[in-house]
Amino acid sequence: MIRFGPSGIPLSCKGRTLEDGVEDVHKLGLSAFEVQFLRPKVRTRPVEEDEVGLKAKEVPGKFIIGVNRGRDYREIFVEDLDKELEPGDMTHSVTGGVSEDFYKFPKLARLSKEIDVKMSLHTPYYMKFTDKDTGPVEKSKRCFRYGAIMADELDADTVVTHLGFKDEDKDIGDIEEAAVENLRELRDWVSENCENEIKIGIETQTGEDIYGNLDETLEICRQVSDTVPVINFAHVKVEDRYPLDDQEDYADIFDMCSNFVQDEFYVNFSGVEERRKNECRMTPIKRGDLHFEDLVGYLIETEENINIISTSPLKEHDAMYMKVIFERIYTREIGKELRREREDE
């Protein structure tokens, strides 16, 4: 099955809650939704009187990731999400964005299943797994764990992340070793603390100071089980190693990734304009240098399940545009095949 959907709540959505976004995606005829978990902040405060007796994960408007009588929230105590709050407890909550709807996530998980909208979650865009035991790395690990908890409650099967920046003074072998070590740690944490099976999706990136191009991503996936490549075709195009000029080029990319994908490919698509070497700007599909029609040829011939997320500035508009183009070309090809069959008779 080929699914299309936006990255984040649709621009045309009148409401700005996650529930509004899921319902709008369905009304637009789309069937995938990548939840954007951006710029998280943690607030520590005493439990309020009207929260006493509630489970931590049931507190309205709060995404509580820790409960104790201290102020250190460097570790997440997942078992505390089921703890009934008591007077004197200190709660540590992630604030801002979709996290404020956390107590509604089980309901949203049921809703998305009923209307067949496949959910995934993207962690904050600034992440760093290319070093060991530094402040930015530890912060990135915490943010990933917050995202995994949210994905688990949403019944989403993929948490998408970036690998991060490269330090100029570090050898590429050391960077790879650090990324592998950090992702294995997070994979094991997810396995131990999440009820559902959740894959770590590594989104391909490009840039002279960025680690995580297609080849580097596939090497990490080779060394860390339960990780999958998230193919950002805009970044692949800008890197210039893979031209993406025709259907065969796309087929080659999917073939490279197939060893690490068991049930469904995860793809990001948008237009792209190269600004300078290895740097790009995402654009609406119609304005960019990347032609979706070339990908459609592969989609028609394959029997693979593919989740295509629009990362265009136009979000749901370009998700719908891709769906229309796919259906139009697919219908035309079916018509040609039927005409050939009638002529052969």
Secondary structure, DSSP 8 states (H G I E B T S, - for coil): -EEEEEBSS-TT-SS-SHHHHHHHHHHTT--EEEEE--S-EEEEEE--GGGTTSBGGGSTT-EEEEEESSS--SS--GGGGGSB--TT-EEEEEESGGGGGGGGHHHHHHHHHHTT-EEEEE--S----SSSS-HHHHHHHHHHHHHHHHHHHHT-SEEEE---B--TTS-HHHHHHHHHHHHHHHHHHHHHH-SS--EEEEE----TTB---HHHHHHHHHHSTTEEEEEEHHHHHHHSSS---SHHHHHHHHHHHGGG-SS-EEEEE-EEEEEETTEEEEE-GGGSS--HHHHHHHHHH----EEEEE-STTTHHHHHHHHHHHHHHHHHHHHHHHHHHHHH-
